[in-house]
Amino acid sequence: MSGLLVVRPGTLTTLQDLGRPGYAHLGVPRSGALDTAAHTLANRLLGNPADAATLETTLDGVRLRALAPLTVAVTGAPCAVRVDGRPAAWGAPVRLRAGAELDVGRAESGLRCHVAVRGGFAARPVLGSRATDLLSGLGPPVLVRGAVLAVGEPGPDPVAGADTSRLPGPPTELVLPLRLGPRADWFTGASLTRLLSSRYRVAAASNRIGLRTEAGPPLARSRAGELPSEGMVLGAVQVPPDGLPVLFLADHPVTGGYPVVGVVPSGPALDAAAQARPGTGVRFVTAGAGA
């Protein structure tokens, strides 16, 4: 049998691919890998398509036992990688013999690692995706000890020498380009100025649904009353009653009743948000402006 046995599941390890976009009208979030650059790099290193499922770990990694000879790759947050206790490569293909144990250690910086296997993980797709969605409950369950992860058929050999450059390290400060709207007019002009000139911190309550902020100035409303629920998108920055911005990530809800002050476009900034630990500084800048 070609697969991997979960020996140590880690704090929160899920299967992720590029998500299930296009179902918001059914109330289904996009989900998928938070750090898409790390996810796609791990797959490229092994010759997998970009949407092959990988494991997304959170902070303390995962330990897996190969049930057949396999090739894996670990990207994302830098960490110690070991095979049967011996050091192995991070950010490069690693061959496992049958019975070998791969240990992906605690993130040395950043928060999330991606573990790919040649052939991809072969979980049953739900609405076209193998992503675990923590908000809706769709997709494979969170990893538990003793689970067996099936592996798909390998594709073409990866191109030798591809991806010799490495991903940038996790952010020491998270700089988020913000396009104001659609509800920026619900906040005072002075609040918007402070939002774009102040420093916040990543709050410990952050998760795959959203990155919460703390320690910065709360936004003041220019109008009272309630806002009817409306559609939400990846990267939306919603402002709850405490006035502190929340950046919606891959498992975000599809509707919300608090005003959205702006949107962070998809791209490197959202990938960086996936690696930002609690306490990391956060700045919002006008989209297109330099850091």
C-alpha positions in Angstrom: 0.0 0.0 0.0 1.3 3.4 -0.9 0.7 5.9 1.9 1.8 7.5 5.1 0.9 6.6 8.6 0.4 9.5 11.0 2.6 8.9 14.0 2.4 12.4 15.5 -0.3 14.7 14.1 0.9 18.0 15.5 -1.2 20.8 17.0 -3.3 21.3 13.8 -2.4 19.6 10.6 -4.8 19.6 7.7 -5.0 18.5 4.0 -5.0 21.5 1.7 -5.0 22.2 -2.0 -5.9 25.4 -3.9 -9.4 25.3 -2.4 -12.9 25.3 -3.8 -13.5 28.8 -5.3 -16.9 29.5 -7.0 -19.3 28.2 -4.3 -19.8 31.3 -2.2 -23.4 31.5 -3.5 -24.0 28.1 -1.8 -22.4 29.3 1.4 -19.2 27.4 0.9 -15.9 29.2 1.7 -12.9 29.0 -0.6 -10.6 27.3 1.9 -7.3 25.9 0.6 -3.6 26.5 1.5 -3.0 29.7 3.4 0.5 30.0 2.1 -0.1 29.3 -1.6 3.5 30.0 -2.6 4.8 27.4 -0.1 2.1 24.9 -1.2 2.8 25.2 -4.9 6.6 25.2 -4.4 6.4 21.9 -2.5 4.4 20.4 -5.4 6.8 21.7 -8.1 9.7 20.2 -6.3 8.1 16.8 -6.8 6.6 17.2 -10.3 3.1 17.4 -8.9 0.4 19.7 -10.4 -0.1 22.9 -8.3 -3.5 21.8 -7.0 -2.2 18.4 -5.6 -3.1 18.2 -1.9 -0.3 18.8 0.7 -0.3 18.8 4.4 -0.4 22.1 6.2 1.1 22.0 9.7 0.8 24.6 12.4 3.8 25.5 14.5 5.0 22.1 15.8 5.1 20.0 12.6 4.1 16.4 12.1 5.6 12.9 12.1 4.8 10.3 9.4 5.8 6.8 8.6 6.1 5.7 4.9 4.2 2.5 4.1 6.1 2.2 0.8 9.0 4.0 -0.9 8.0 7.6 -1.3 9.5 11.0 -2.1 8.4 14.1 -0.1 9.3 17.8 0.3 8.8 20.3 3.1 8.5 24.0 2.5 6.9 27.0 4.2 8.2 27.9 7.7 11.9 26.9 8.1 12.2 23.8 10.4 14.3 20.8 11.1 13.5 17.9 8.9 14.7 14.4 9.9 14.4 10.9 8.5 14.8 8.1 11.1 16.4 10.7 13.3 19.0 11.8 10.8 19.0 15.4 9.3 17.3 15.7 5.9 16.8 18.6 3.5 14.2 21.3 3.9 13.0 22.8 0.6 14.2 19.8 -1.5 13.0 16.3 -2.5 13.7 13.7 0.2 13.5 10.0 -0.5 11.8 7.7 2.1 12.3 3.9 2.2 9.3 1.8 3.3 9.1 2.0 7.1 11.1 5.2 7.3 9.8 8.0 9.6 9.7 11.6 8.5 9.8 14.1 11.3 8.9 17.7 10.4 10.0 19.7 13.4 8.8 22.8 15.2 8.8 26.0 13.0 12.0 27.9 13.8 10.3 31.1 12.5 6.9 31.6 10.9 4.0 29.3 11.6 3.0 26.9 8.9 4.9 24.2 6.9 3.7 22.4 3.8 4.5 18.7 3.3 4.1 17.3 -0.2 4.4 13.8 -1.4 5.1 12.8 -5.0 1.7 11.8 -6.4 -0.2 14.0 -4.0 -2.5 13.0 -1.1 -5.4 11.0 -2.5 -8.3 12.0 -0.3 -11.8 12.1 -1.7 -12.6 15.4 -3.3 -15.6 17.4 -2.0 -16.9 20.0 -4.5 -13.8 19.5 -6.5 -11.3 20.0 -3.7 -9.4 18.0 -1.1 -9.1 21.0 1.3 -10.0 20.7 4.9 -12.4 23.6 5.7 -12.4 24.3 9.5 -15.4 26.6 9.3 -17.9 24.6 7.2 -16.5 21.1 8.1 -16.1 20.1 4.5 -13.2 18.0 3.3 -11.0 15.5 5.1 -10.8 15.5 8.9 -8.0 17.2 10.8 -5.1 14.7 11.1 -5.2 12.3 14.1 -2.6 9.7 15.3 -3.0 6.4 13.5 -4.7 7.8 10.4 -3.4 6.5 7.0 -3.0 9.0 4.2 -3.3 7.5 0.8 -1.0 8.7 -2.0 -1.9 9.2 -5.6 0.0 8.0 -8.7 3.1 10.1 -9.4 3.2 12.2 -12.5 6.2 13.2 -14.7 9.6 13.6 -13.1 10.3 17.1 -11.8 12.6 19.3 -13.8 16.2 19.1 -12.4 17.4 22.4 -11.1 13.9 23.9 -10.8 13.1 26.1 -7.8 16.7 26.6 -6.7 15.7 29.9 -5.2 13.9 29.7 -1.9 10.9 31.4 -0.5 11.5 34.5 1.6 11.5 34.0 5.3 8.6 34.7 7.6 7.8 38.3 8.1 9.3 40.3 11.0 6.6 42.9 10.2 3.5 42.2 8.2 2.8 44.9 5.7 -0.7 44.6 4.2 -1.6 46.7 1.1 -5.2 47.8 1.5 -7.8 48.9 -1.1 -10.3 50.9 0.8 -14.0 50.0 0.5 -16.7 49.0 0.2 -17.6 50.4 3.6 -14.8 52.8 4.3 -17.5 55.6 4.6 -18.7 53.9 7.8 -15.6 55.2 9.5 -14.3 58.7 10.3 -11.6 60.2 8.1 -9.4 60.5 11.2 -9.8 56.8 11.8 -8.8 55.9 8.3 -5.7 58.1 8.5 -4.7 56.4 11.8 -5.4 52.9 10.2 -2.8 53.7 7.5 -0.3 55.2 9.8 -0.3 53.0 12.9 1.1 49.7 13.9 -1.0 46.8 15.1 0.0 43.3 16.3 -1.1 39.8 15.3 -3.4 38.6 18.1 -3.2 35.1 19.6 -6.8 34.4 18.6 -5.9 34.3 14.9 -6.6 31.2 12.9 -7.3 29.9 9.4 -10.5 31.9 9.4 -9.0 35.2 10.1 -6.0 37.1 11.4 -7.1 39.3 14.3 -5.2 42.4 15.4 -4.5 44.0 18.7 -2.6 46.9 20.3 -3.4 49.5 17.5 -5.9 52.3 17.5 -9.6 51.1 17.2 -11.5 52.5 14.2 -14.3 55.0 15.1 -17.6 54.8 13.2 -19.0 57.8 11.4 -22.4 56.3 11.5 -24.4 54.2 13.9 -26.7 51.3 13.2 -26.5 47.8 11.8 -25.2 46.7 8.4 -27.2 43.9 6.7 -25.2 40.8 6.0 -23.3 41.0 2.7 -20.8 38.9 0.7 -17.3 38.5 1.9 -14.1 37.8 -0.1 -10.6 36.5 0.7 -8.5 39.3 2.1 -11.5 41.4 3.3 -10.7 43.5 6.4 -13.7 43.6 8.6 -14.1 45.8 11.7 -16.1 44.3 14.6 -17.6 46.4 17.4 -14.2 46.6 19.3 -12.9 48.6 16.3 -9.8 46.4 15.7 -9.4 45.1 12.1 -9.7 41.4 11.2 -8.1 40.1 8.0 -10.2 37.2 6.5 -8.1 34.2 5.4 -8.9 31.0 3.5 -11.6 29.6 5.8 -13.5 32.9 6.1 -17.3 33.1 6.1 -19.0 34.0 2.9 -21.2 36.7 4.5 -20.8 39.1 7.4 -22.7 41.9 9.1 -19.8 44.1 10.2 -18.5 46.8 7.8 -15.5 45.9 5.6 -13.1 48.9 5.6 -11.0 47.5 2.7 -9.6 44.4 1.0 -6.0 43.1 0.9 -5.5 41.7 -2.7 -4.5 38.0 -3.1 -0.7 37.5 -3.5 2.5 37.7 -1.4 0.9 39.7 1.4 -1.7 37.0 2.2 1.0 34.3 2.0 3.0 36.3 4.5 -0.1 36.6 6.7 -0.2 32.7 6.8 3.3 32.8 8.5 2.8 35.7 10.9 3.0 34.5 14.5 1.1 36.2 17.4 2.9 39.4 18.3 4.2 40.1 14.8 3.8 43.8 13.9 1.1 44.7 11.3 0.9 47.8 9.2 -1.8 48.6 6.6 -0.6 50.7 3.7 -2.5 52.0 0.6 -2.4 49.3 -2.1 0.4 50.2 -4.5 2.4 52.1 -1.9 5.8 50.9 -0.8 6.4 49.3 2.6 
